[in-house]
Amino acid sequence: MTKIKTKIKPPELVQQAPDALYLALAEVRDLQRTIVVLRSELEAAHQERQRQVQDALAAAHNEAQQVRATVMSLRDTLEQAQLEREAAVKVAGAATLAEITQLRETVSVLRGELERQALENSEQLQQAGTAHRSEVVQLHETIRALRDALEEQQAQTDPLSA
């Protein structure tokens, strides 16, 4: 503890003291009021800053949720598009496979038809060749028979030339 030393004040200081004391007390009250007002403003500013921070956090949270929702929506859309593309590829693959199978069957049928026609043509050519040879043989026989008949007729009409 500190001891306060009191001095004896001259009488004129004593009279000035109550006015000075009054002024000092008034100044202290003014300063206390100023402190209260400043503290109040500081608390209000602090509360305003807290409110702004909370608003910013809420806005950031809302924006993050919107971004998440957008990402989920885009992901779902992308997955749906991928499923549709895979289904289209499967359908196109099946159609292509069916077309290939049909073309192979067509080629097989056409090849069979071509082989059948070639066989028929070969048989017709053989038959034509056989008919031609038979006709040639028959014509040779006819020529021989006619020559023999002519020679016989000439021999009968001209007995000496024989």
Long-range contacts (C-beta under 8 A, 24 or more apart in sequence): none
